[in-house]
């Protein structure tokens, strides 16, 4: 038989007896790395720079005939506006996101412009996975995936997930990994007894 211990006080826990509390065992917030946000949106930024410069520059060229100024103005506007909006939106989203772990479930709320609330019962979790991409290891971060029947067993492949950075959640938690992974695994294992 495996012994489980409270993540807060270290006291030994006994199976289902601890499942009745509504006390938060621990909570974490994802870690925001700004330059990764800028890197991820770079292809989109370059595309919109060209598109905005050509489209809006072409529409307004009649105001300044024979000049390249409208093309440069709208291209530059898109070049600086797109990363600013992406950075600010992602930073606000990360600052608003919190994962609260109880003895029997995970509750999280994320988003800034639109709020997404979710509850994952630990009894429904089939697998707990810790993934540390190359850039995540550089920052001592990782993503904890809780696989349920609804989410599948692993995240889908995306280029920046391979580097270690994707959306805030999906079913993943971008956090300081090792200690949080051990705590989550302990809570999931405890809910199965």
VEXLOLO-672011 format. One record per residue: residue number from 1; residue in one letter; z, y, x of N, C-alpha, C in turn. Coordinates in Angstrom, 1 decimal, decimal comma, padded with zeros to 4 digits. Each point is the difference from the previous one (the first is absolute). Layout:
! VEXLOLO-672011
{site NUM; "A"; {Z; Y; X}; {Z; Y; X}; {Z; Y; X}}
...
***
This chain:
! VEXLOLO-672011
{site 1; "X"; {000,0; -001,2; 000,8}; {000,0; 001,2; -000,8}; {000,0; 001,2; 000,9}}
{site 2; "X"; {-000,8; 001,0; -000,4}; {-000,1; 001,3; 000,7}; {001,1; 001,0; -000,4}}
{site 3; "X"; {000,6; 000,6; 000,9}; {001,0; 001,1; -000,4}; {-000,7; 001,3; 000,0}}
{site 4; "X"; {000,3; 000,9; -001,0}; {-000,6; 001,3; -000,1}; {001,1; 001,0; 000,1}}
{site 5; "X"; {-000,3; 001,2; 000,6}; {001,0; 001,0; 000,2}; {-000,5; 001,3; -000,6}}
{site 6; "X"; {000,9; 000,8; -000,5}; {-000,3; 001,3; -000,6}; {-000,5; 000,9; 001,2}}
{site 7; "X"; {-001,1; 000,6; -000,3}; {-000,7; 000,9; 001,0}; {000,9; 001,3; 000,3}}
{site 8; "X"; {000,9; 000,3; -000,9}; {000,8; 001,2; 000,1}; {001,3; -000,3; 000,7}}
{site 9; "X"; {000,8; -001,0; -000,6}; {001,4; -000,2; 000,6}; {000,1; -001,2; 000,8}}
{site 10; "X"; {-001,0; -000,9; 000,0}; {000,0; -001,2; 000,8}; {000,8; -001,2; -000,6}}
{site 11; "X"; {000,5; 000,2; -001,2}; {000,8; -001,1; -000,6}; {-000,9; -001,1; -000,5}}
{site 12; "X"; {000,4; -001,2; 000,1}; {-000,8; -001,2; -000,5}; {-000,2; 000,1; -001,5}}
{site 13; "X"; {-001,3; -000,3; -000,3}; {-000,4; 000,0; -001,4}; {-000,1; -001,5; -000,5}}
{site 14; "X"; {000,2; -000,2; -001,3}; {-000,1; -001,3; -000,6}; {-001,0; -000,1; -001,1}}
{site 15; "X"; {-001,2; -000,3; 000,4}; {-001,1; -000,3; -001,0}; {-000,1; 001,0; -001,1}}
{site 16; "X"; {-000,1; -000,5; -001,3}; {-000,2; 000,8; -001,2}; {001,1; 001,0; -000,3}}
{site 17; "X"; {001,2; -000,2; 000,5}; {001,1; 000,9; -000,3}; {-000,3; 001,4; 000,3}}
{site 18; "X"; {-000,8; 000,3; 001,0}; {-000,2; 001,3; 000,4}; {-001,2; 000,6; -000,7}}
{site 19; "X"; {-000,7; -000,8; -000,8}; {-001,2; 000,5; -000,7}; {000,3; 000,9; -001,1}}
{site 20; "X"; {001,2; 000,1; -000,4}; {000,4; 000,8; -001,2}; {000,2; 001,5; 000,3}}
{site 21; "X"; {000,1; 000,4; 001,2}; {000,2; 001,4; 000,3}; {-001,2; 000,8; -000,1}}
{site 22; "X"; {000,2; 001,3; -000,4}; {-001,2; 000,9; 000,0}; {000,1; 001,0; 001,1}}
{site 23; "X"; {000,8; -000,3; 001,0}; {000,2; 000,8; 001,2}; {-001,2; -000,1; 000,9}}
{site 24; "X"; {-000,5; 001,1; 000,6}; {-001,0; -000,1; 000,9}; {000,5; -000,5; 001,3}}
{site 25; "X"; {-000,7; -001,1; 000,5}; {000,4; -000,6; 001,3}; {-000,4; 000,9; 001,2}}
{site 26; "X"; {-001,3; 000,4; -000,1}; {-000,4; 001,0; 001,0}; {-001,3; 000,6; -000,6}}
{site 27; "X"; {-000,4; 001,1; 000,6}; {-001,2; 000,7; -000,4}; {-000,7; 000,5; 001,3}}
{site 28; "X"; {-001,4; 000,0; -000,1}; {-000,8; 000,5; 001,1}; {-001,1; 000,9; -000,5}}
{site 29; "X"; {-000,4; 000,9; 000,9}; {-001,2; 000,9; -000,3}; {-001,0; -000,3; 001,0}}
{site 30; "X"; {-001,3; 000,0; -000,4}; {-001,1; -000,2; 001,0}; {000,0; 001,1; 001,0}}
{site 31; "X"; {-000,6; -000,3; 001,2}; {-000,1; 000,9; 001,1}; {-001,4; 000,6; 000,0}}
{site 32; "X"; {000,0; 001,3; 000,0}; {-001,3; 000,8; 000,0}; {-000,4; 000,3; 001,4}}
{site 33; "X"; {-001,2; -000,4; 000,4}; {-000,6; 000,4; 001,3}; {-001,2; 000,8; -000,3}}
{site 34; "X"; {000,1; 001,3; 000,3}; {-001,1; 000,9; -000,5}; {-001,3; -000,2; 000,7}}
{site 35; "X"; {-000,1; -000,2; 001,3}; {-001,3; -000,1; 000,6}; {-000,8; -001,2; -000,5}}
{site 36; "X"; {000,7; -001,1; -000,5}; {-000,7; -001,1; -000,5}; {-000,6; 000,3; -001,3}}
{site 37; "X"; {000,6; 000,8; -000,8}; {-000,5; 000,5; -001,3}; {-001,3; 000,8; 000,3}}
{site 38; "X"; {000,0; 000,8; 001,0}; {-001,2; 000,8; 000,3}; {-001,1; -000,9; 000,6}}
{site 39; "X"; {000,4; -001,0; 000,8}; {-001,0; -000,9; 000,5}; {-000,7; -000,8; -001,1}}
{site 40; "X"; {000,8; -000,5; -001,0}; {-000,5; -000,8; -001,1}; {-001,1; 000,7; -000,8}}
{site 41; "X"; {000,3; 001,3; -000,3}; {-000,9; 000,8; -000,8}; {-001,2; 000,6; 000,7}}
{site 42; "X"; {-000,1; -000,2; 001,4}; {-001,0; 000,7; 000,8}; {-001,4; -000,3; -000,5}}
{site 43; "X"; {-000,4; -001,2; -000,3}; {-001,4; -000,3; -000,4}; {-000,3; 000,8; -001,4}}
{site 44; "X"; {000,9; 000,0; -000,9}; {-000,1; 000,7; -001,2}; {-000,1; 001,5; 000,2}}
{site 45; "X"; {000,8; 000,5; 001,0}; {000,0; 001,4; 000,3}; {-001,4; 000,4; 000,6}}
{site 46; "X"; {-000,5; -000,8; 000,8}; {-001,3; 000,4; 000,6}; {-001,2; -000,1; -001,0}}
{site 47; "X"; {000,1; -001,0; -000,9}; {-001,0; -000,1; -001,1}; {000,1; 001,3; -000,9}}
{site 48; "X"; {001,2; 000,3; -000,4}; {000,1; 001,2; -000,9}; {-000,3; 001,3; 000,7}}
{site 49; "X"; {000,2; 000,1; 001,3}; {-000,4; 001,2; 000,7}; {-001,5; 000,2; -000,1}}
{site 50; "X"; {-000,7; -001,1; 000,3}; {-001,5; 000,1; 000,0}; {-000,5; 000,3; -001,5}}
{site 51; "X"; {000,6; -000,8; -000,9}; {-000,4; 000,2; -001,4}; {000,3; 001,3; -000,5}}
{site 52; "X"; {001,2; 000,5; 000,2}; {000,4; 001,4; -000,6}; {-000,9; 001,1; 000,7}}
{site 53; "X"; {-000,2; -000,2; 001,3}; {-000,8; 001,0; 000,7}; {-001,4; 000,1; -000,5}}
{site 54; "X"; {-000,6; -001,2; -000,2}; {-001,4; 000,0; -000,5}; {-000,1; 000,4; -001,5}}
{site 55; "X"; {000,9; -000,6; -000,8}; {-000,1; 000,2; -001,4}; {000,3; 001,4; -000,4}}
{site 56; "X"; {001,3; 000,4; 000,3}; {000,4; 001,3; -000,4}; {-000,6; 001,1; 000,8}}
{site 57; "X"; {-000,3; -000,2; 001,3}; {-000,8; 000,9; 000,8}; {-001,4; 000,3; -000,6}}
{site 58; "X"; {-000,6; -001,1; -000,4}; {-001,3; 000,1; -000,7}; {000,0; 000,8; -001,3}}
{site 59; "X"; {001,1; -000,3; -000,8}; {000,1; 000,7; -001,2}; {000,2; 001,5; 000,1}}
{site 60; "X"; {000,8; 000,4; 001,1}; {000,3; 001,4; 000,1}; {-000,8; 000,7; 001,1}}
{site 61; "X"; {-001,0; -000,6; 000,5}; {-000,9; 000,6; 001,0}; {-000,7; 001,2; -000,6}}
{site 62; "X"; {-000,2; 000,0; -001,2}; {-000,7; 001,2; -000,6}; {000,8; 001,3; 000,1}}
{site 63; "X"; {001,3; -000,1; 000,2}; {000,8; 001,1; 000,1}; {-000,2; 000,7; 001,4}}
{site 64; "X"; {-000,3; -000,8; 001,0}; {-000,2; 000,5; 001,4}; {-001,3; -000,7; 000,5}}
{site 65; "X"; {-001,2; 000,5; -000,5}; {-001,2; -000,7; 000,4}; {-000,2; 000,0; 001,5}}
{site 66; "X"; {-000,6; -001,1; 000,5}; {-000,3; -000,2; 001,4}; {001,2; -000,2; 000,9}}
{site 67; "X"; {001,2; -000,2; -000,5}; {001,2; -000,1; 000,8}; {000,5; -001,4; -000,1}}
{site 68; "X"; {000,6; -000,5; 001,1}; {000,7; -001,3; -000,1}; {001,5; 000,2; -000,3}}
{site 69; "X"; {000,4; 001,2; -000,3}; {001,4; 000,2; -000,3}; {000,6; -000,8; -001,1}}
{site 70; "X"; {-000,7; -000,1; -001,2}; {000,5; -000,8; -001,1}; {000,2; -001,5; 000,4}}
{site 71; "X"; {-000,9; -000,6; 000,8}; {000,1; -001,3; 000,4}; {001,2; -000,3; 000,9}}
{site 72; "X"; {000,2; 001,0; 001,0}; {001,1; -000,1; 000,9}; {001,3; 000,2; -000,8}}
{site 73; "X"; {000,1; 001,0; -000,8}; {001,2; 000,3; -000,8}; {000,5; -001,2; -000,8}}
{site 74; "X"; {-000,9; -000,6; -000,8}; {000,4; -001,1; -000,9}; {000,3; -001,3; 000,8}}
{site 75; "X"; {-000,8; -000,2; 001,1}; {000,3; -001,1; 000,9}; {001,4; 000,1; 000,6}}
{site 76; "X"; {000,3; 001,2; 000,5}; {001,3; 000,2; 000,7}; {001,1; -000,1; -001,0}}
{site 77; "X"; {-000,2; 000,5; -001,2}; {001,0; 000,0; -001,1}; {000,3; -001,5; -000,3}}
{site 78; "X"; {-001,0; -000,8; -000,1}; {000,2; -001,5; -000,3}; {000,7; -000,6; 001,2}}
{site 79; "X"; {-000,4; 000,3; 001,2}; {000,5; -000,6; 001,2}; {001,5; 000,2; 000,2}}
{site 80; "X"; {000,5; 001,2; -000,4}; {001,4; 000,3; 000,1}; {000,8; -000,4; -001,3}}
{site 81; "X"; {-000,6; 000,1; -001,2}; {000,7; -000,2; -001,2}; {000,2; -001,5; -000,3}}
{site 82; "X"; {-000,9; -000,8; 000,3}; {000,1; -001,5; -000,2}; {001,2; -000,6; 000,7}}
{site 83; "X"; {000,2; 000,2; 001,4}; {001,1; -000,5; 000,6}; {001,4; 000,6; -000,4}}
{site 84; "X"; {-000,1; 001,3; -000,3}; {001,2; 000,7; -000,5}; {000,5; -000,7; -001,3}}
{site 85; "X"; {-000,9; -000,2; -000,9}; {000,4; -000,6; -001,3}; {000,5; -001,4; 000,2}}
{site 86; "X"; {-000,8; -000,8; 000,8}; {000,4; -001,4; 000,3}; {001,4; -000,1; 000,6}}
{site 87; "X"; {000,2; 000,9; 001,0}; {001,3; 000,0; 000,7}; {001,1; 000,3; -000,9}}
{site 88; "X"; {-000,1; 001,1; -000,7}; {001,0; 000,5; -000,9}; {000,3; -001,0; -001,1}}
{site 89; "X"; {-001,1; -000,6; -000,6}; {000,2; -001,0; -001,1}; {000,7; -001,2; 000,5}}
{site 90; "X"; {-000,4; -000,5; 001,1}; {000,7; -001,2; 000,6}; {001,4; 000,2; 000,4}}
{site 91; "X"; {000,3; 001,2; 000,6}; {001,4; 000,3; 000,4}; {000,9; 000,2; -001,3}}
{site 92; "X"; {-000,5; 000,6; -001,0}; {000,8; 000,1; -001,2}; {000,2; -001,4; -000,7}}
{site 93; "X"; {-001,0; -000,8; 000,0}; {000,1; -001,3; -000,5}; {001,0; -000,8; 000,8}}
{site 94; "X"; {000,0; 000,0; 001,3}; {001,0; -000,7; 000,8}; {001,4; 000,5; -000,2}}
{site 95; "X"; {000,1; 001,3; -000,1}; {001,4; 000,6; -000,2}; {000,6; -000,3; -001,3}}
{site 96; "X"; {-000,9; -000,3; -001,0}; {000,5; -000,3; -001,4}; {000,3; -001,5; -000,1}}
{site 97; "X"; {-000,5; -000,9; 000,8}; {000,1; -001,4; -000,1}; {001,3; -000,5; 000,6}}
{site 98; "X"; {000,6; -000,9; -000,8}; {001,3; -000,6; 000,4}; {000,0; -001,4; -000,5}}
{site 99; "X"; {000,4; -001,0; 000,8}; {000,2; -001,4; -000,3}; {001,5; -000,3; -000,1}}
{site 100; "X"; {000,4; -000,3; -001,2}; {001,4; -000,4; -000,2}; {000,2; -001,5; -000,2}}
{site 101; "X"; {000,8; -000,6; 000,8}; {000,2; -001,4; 000,0}; {001,3; -000,3; -000,7}}
{site 102; "X"; {000,0; -000,8; -001,0}; {001,2; -000,5; -000,7}; {000,1; -001,5; 000,4}}
{site 103; "X"; {001,0; -000,6; -000,5}; {000,2; -001,4; 000,4}; {-001,0; -000,9; -000,7}}
{site 104; "X"; {-000,6; 000,4; -001,1}; {-001,0; -000,9; -000,7}; {-001,4; 000,6; -000,1}}
{site 105; "X"; {-000,2; 001,3; 000,4}; {-001,3; 000,6; -000,2}; {-000,2; 001,2; 001,0}}
{site 106; "X"; {-001,3; 000,3; 000,1}; {-000,4; 001,2; 000,7}; {-000,6; 001,0; -001,0}}
{site 107; "X"; {000,5; 001,2; 000,0}; {-000,5; 001,1; -000,9}; {-000,6; 001,1; 000,9}}
{site 108; "X"; {-001,2; 000,4; -000,3}; {-000,5; 001,2; 000,8}; {-000,8; 000,9; -000,9}}
{site 109; "X"; {000,0; 001,2; 000,5}; {-000,7; 001,1; -000,7}; {-000,8; 000,7; 001,1}}
{site 110; "X"; {-001,2; 000,2; -000,3}; {-000,9; 000,7; 001,0}; {-000,9; 001,0; -000,7}}
{site 111; "X"; {-000,6; 000,8; 000,8}; {-000,9; 001,0; -000,6}; {000,5; 001,4; -000,1}}
{site 112; "X"; {-000,9; 000,9; 000,0}; {000,4; 001,4; -000,2}; {-000,7; 000,6; -001,2}}
{site 113; "X"; {-001,3; -000,1; 000,0}; {-000,7; 000,5; -001,2}; {000,1; -000,9; -001,2}}
{site 114; "X"; {-000,1; -001,3; 000,3}; {000,2; -001,0; -001,0}; {001,0; -001,0; 000,5}}
{site 115; "X"; {001,0; -000,3; -000,8}; {001,1; -000,8; 000,4}; {-000,2; -001,4; -000,4}}
{site 116; "X"; {000,3; -000,9; 000,9}; {-000,2; -001,5; -000,2}; {001,4; -000,6; 000,2}}
{site 117; "X"; {000,6; -000,6; -001,0}; {001,2; -000,7; 000,1}; {-000,2; -001,5; -000,2}}
{site 118; "X"; {000,7; -000,8; 000,9}; {-000,2; -001,4; -000,1}; {001,3; -000,7; 000,3}}
{site 119; "X"; {000,2; -001,2; -000,6}; {001,1; -000,9; 000,2}; {-000,5; -001,3; 000,4}}
{site 120; "X"; {000,4; -000,6; 001,1}; {-000,3; -001,3; 000,4}; {001,2; -000,9; 000,1}}
{site 121; "X"; {000,1; -001,0; -000,9}; {001,1; -000,9; 000,0}; {-000,1; -000,9; 001,2}}
{site 122; "X"; {001,1; -000,2; 000,8}; {-000,1; -000,9; 001,1}; {-000,3; -001,4; -000,3}}
{site 123; "X"; {000,4; -000,5; -001,2}; {-000,3; -001,3; -000,4}; {-001,5; -000,3; -000,1}}
{site 124; "X"; {-000,8; 001,1; -000,2}; {-001,4; -000,1; -000,1}; {-000,7; 000,1; 001,3}}
{site 125; "X"; {000,7; 000,3; 001,0}; {-000,6; 000,2; 001,4}; {-000,3; -001,4; 000,6}}
{site 126; "X"; {-001,2; -000,3; 000,3}; {-000,4; -001,3; 000,6}; {000,1; 000,0; 001,5}}
{site 127; "X"; {-000,2; 001,2; 000,6}; {-000,1; 000,1; 001,5}; {000,4; 001,4; 000,4}}
{site 128; "X"; {000,7; 000,1; 001,1}; {000,3; 001,3; 000,6}; {-000,6; 000,0; 001,4}}
{site 129; "X"; {-000,9; 001,0; 000,3}; {-000,7; 000,0; 001,2}; {000,2; 001,4; 000,7}}
{site 130; "X"; {000,2; -000,1; 001,3}; {000,1; 001,2; 000,8}; {-001,3; 000,1; 000,8}}
{site 131; "X"; {-000,6; 001,2; -000,1}; {-001,3; 000,2; 000,8}; {000,2; 001,2; 000,8}}
{site 132; "X"; {-000,3; -000,1; 001,3}; {000,1; 001,1; 000,9}; {-001,4; 000,2; 000,7}}
{site 133; "X"; {-000,7; 001,0; -000,4}; {-001,3; 000,3; 000,6}; {000,2; 000,7; 001,4}}
{site 134; "X"; {-001,1; 000,1; 000,7}; {000,0; 000,6; 001,3}; {000,7; 001,4; 000,0}}
{site 135; "X"; {-000,5; 000,9; -000,9}; {000,6; 001,3; 000,0}; {001,5; 000,0; -000,5}}
{site 136; "X"; {000,3; -000,9; -000,9}; {001,3; -000,1; -000,6}; {001,0; -000,4; 001,2}}
{site 137; "X"; {-000,4; -001,0; 000,8}; {000,8; -000,4; 001,1}; {000,3; 001,2; 000,9}}
{site 138; "X"; {-001,0; 000,8; 000,2}; {000,2; 001,2; 000,9}; {001,1; 000,9; -000,6}}
{site 139; "X"; {000,1; 000,1; -001,3}; {001,0; 000,9; -000,6}; {001,2; -000,8; -000,5}}
{site 140; "X"; {000,1; -001,3; 000,4}; {001,1; -000,8; -000,5}; {000,1; -000,1; -001,5}}
{site 141; "X"; {-001,1; -000,2; -000,6}; {-000,1; -000,1; -001,5}; {-000,6; -001,4; -000,3}}
{site 142; "X"; {000,0; -000,3; -001,3}; {-000,6; -001,2; -000,5}; {-000,1; 000,1; -001,5}}
{site 143; "X"; {-000,8; -000,9; -000,6}; {-000,1; 000,0; -001,4}; {000,5; -001,4; -000,6}}
{site 144; "X"; {000,9; 000,1; -000,9}; {000,6; -001,2; -000,6}; {-000,8; -000,2; -001,3}}
{site 145; "X"; {-000,6; -001,2; -000,2}; {-000,7; -000,4; -001,2}; {000,8; -001,0; -000,8}}
{site 146; "X"; {000,2; 000,3; -001,3}; {000,6; -000,9; -000,9}; {-001,1; -000,6; -000,8}}
{site 147; "X"; {-000,3; -001,3; 000,2}; {-001,1; -000,6; -000,7}; {000,6; -000,6; -001,3}}
{site 148; "X"; {-000,6; 000,3; -001,2}; {000,3; -000,6; -001,2}; {-001,3; -000,6; -000,6}}
{site 149; "X"; {000,1; -000,7; -001,1}; {-001,2; -000,5; -000,6}; {-001,0; 001,1; -000,4}}
{site 150; "X"; {000,5; 001,1; -000,3}; {-000,8; 001,1; -000,4}; {-000,7; 000,7; 001,2}}
{site 151; "X"; {000,6; 000,0; 001,2}; {-000,6; 000,7; 001,2}; {-000,7; -001,0; 000,9}}
{site 152; "X"; {000,2; -001,2; -000,1}; {-000,6; -001,0; 001,0}; {000,9; -000,1; 001,2}}
{site 153; "X"; {-000,5; -000,7; 001,0}; {000,9; -000,3; 001,1}; {-000,2; 000,9; 001,2}}
{site 154; "X"; {-001,0; 000,8; 000,0}; {-000,2; 000,9; 001,2}; {-000,8; 001,2; -000,5}}
{site 155; "X"; {000,1; 001,1; 000,7}; {-000,8; 001,2; -000,3}; {-001,4; -000,2; 000,3}}
{site 156; "X"; {-000,9; 000,7; -000,7}; {-001,4; -000,1; 000,2}; {-000,3; 000,7; 001,3}}
{site 157; "X"; {-001,1; -000,4; 000,7}; {-000,4; 000,6; 001,2}; {-000,6; 001,4; -000,1}}
{site 158; "X"; {000,5; 001,0; 000,7}; {-000,6; 001,3; 000,1}; {000,2; 000,4; 001,4}}
{site 159; "X"; {-000,9; 000,7; 000,6}; {000,0; 000,3; 001,4}; {001,3; 000,7; 000,5}}
{site 160; "X"; {000,6; 000,9; -000,8}; {001,2; 000,7; 000,4}; {001,2; -000,9; -000,3}}
{site 161; "X"; {-000,1; -000,9; -000,9}; {001,1; -001,0; -000,1}; {000,1; -000,8; 001,2}}
{site 162; "X"; {-001,1; -000,4; 000,6}; {000,0; -000,8; 001,2}; {000,7; 000,8; 001,2}}
{site 163; "X"; {-000,2; 001,3; 000,0}; {000,7; 000,8; 001,0}; {001,4; 000,2; -000,4}}
{site 164; "X"; {000,4; -000,2; -001,3}; {001,4; 000,0; -000,4}; {000,3; 001,1; -000,9}}
{site 165; "X"; {-001,0; 000,7; -000,6}; {000,3; 001,1; -000,9}; {-000,9; -000,1; -001,2}}
{site 166; "X"; {000,5; 000,0; -001,2}; {-000,8; 000,0; -001,2}; {000,7; 000,8; -001,0}}
{site 167; "X"; {000,0; -000,3; -001,3}; {000,7; 000,7; -001,0}; {001,5; -000,2; 000,2}}
{site 168; "X"; {000,7; 000,9; -000,7}; {001,5; -000,1; 000,1}; {000,5; -001,4; -000,5}}
{site 169; "X"; {-000,5; -000,5; -001,1}; {000,5; -001,2; -000,5}; {-001,0; -001,1; -000,2}}
{site 170; "X"; {-000,6; 000,0; -001,2}; {-000,7; -001,2; -000,4}; {001,1; -001,0; -000,2}}
{site 171; "X"; {000,1; -000,9; 000,9}; {001,2; -000,9; 000,0}; {000,6; 000,1; 001,4}}
{site 172; "X"; {-000,3; 001,0; 000,7}; {000,5; 000,2; 001,4}; {001,0; 001,1; 000,1}}
{site 173; "X"; {000,8; -000,1; 001,0}; {001,0; 001,1; 000,3}; {-000,1; 000,4; 001,4}}
{site 174; "X"; {-000,3; 001,2; 000,3}; {-000,2; 000,5; 001,4}; {001,3; 000,5; 000,5}}
{site 175; "X"; {000,7; -000,7; 000,8}; {001,4; 000,3; 000,4}; {000,3; -000,4; 001,4}}
{site 176; "X"; {001,2; 000,4; 000,5}; {000,4; -000,5; 001,3}; {000,3; -001,5; -000,3}}
{site 177; "X"; {-000,8; -000,9; 000,6}; {-000,2; -001,3; -000,5}; {001,1; -001,1; 000,1}}
{site 178; "X"; {000,4; -000,3; 001,2}; {000,8; -001,2; 000,2}; {001,3; -000,1; -000,8}}
{site 179; "X"; {000,8; 001,0; 000,0}; {001,3; -000,1; -000,7}; {-000,3; 000,0; -001,5}}
{site 180; "X"; {-000,9; 000,8; -000,5}; {-000,4; 000,0; -001,4}; {-000,5; -001,3; -000,5}}
{site 181; "X"; {-000,9; -000,6; 000,9}; {-000,6; -001,3; -000,4}; {001,1; -001,1; -000,1}}
{site 182; "X"; {000,9; 000,0; 000,9}; {001,1; -001,0; -000,1}; {000,8; 000,2; -001,3}}
{site 183; "X"; {000,3; 001,2; -000,3}; {000,8; 000,3; -001,2}; {-000,8; -000,4; -001,3}}
{site 184; "X"; {-001,3; 000,3; 000,0}; {-000,8; -000,4; -001,2}; {-000,1; -001,5; -000,1}}
{site 185; "X"; {-000,2; -000,6; 001,1}; {-000,1; -001,5; 000,0}; {001,3; -000,6; -000,5}}
{site 186; "X"; {001,1; 000,5; 000,5}; {001,3; -000,5; -000,4}; {000,2; 000,2; -001,6}}
{site 187; "X"; {-000,4; 001,1; -000,5}; {000,2; 000,3; -001,4}; {-000,9; -001,0; -000,9}}
{site 188; "X"; {-001,3; -000,2; 000,5}; {-000,9; -000,9; -000,7}; {000,5; -001,4; 000,1}}
{site 189; "X"; {000,5; -000,5; 001,1}; {000,5; -001,3; 000,2}; {001,2; -000,2; -000,9}}
{site 190; "X"; {000,9; 001,0; -000,1}; {001,2; -000,1; -000,8}; {-000,3; -000,1; -001,5}}
{site 191; "X"; {-001,1; 000,6; -000,4}; {-000,4; 000,0; -001,4}; {-000,5; -001,4; -000,4}}
{site 192; "X"; {-000,4; -000,8; 000,9}; {-000,6; -001,3; -000,3}; {001,1; -001,1; -000,1}}
{site 193; "X"; {001,2; 000,3; 000,5}; {001,1; -001,0; -000,1}; {000,5; -000,1; -001,4}}
***
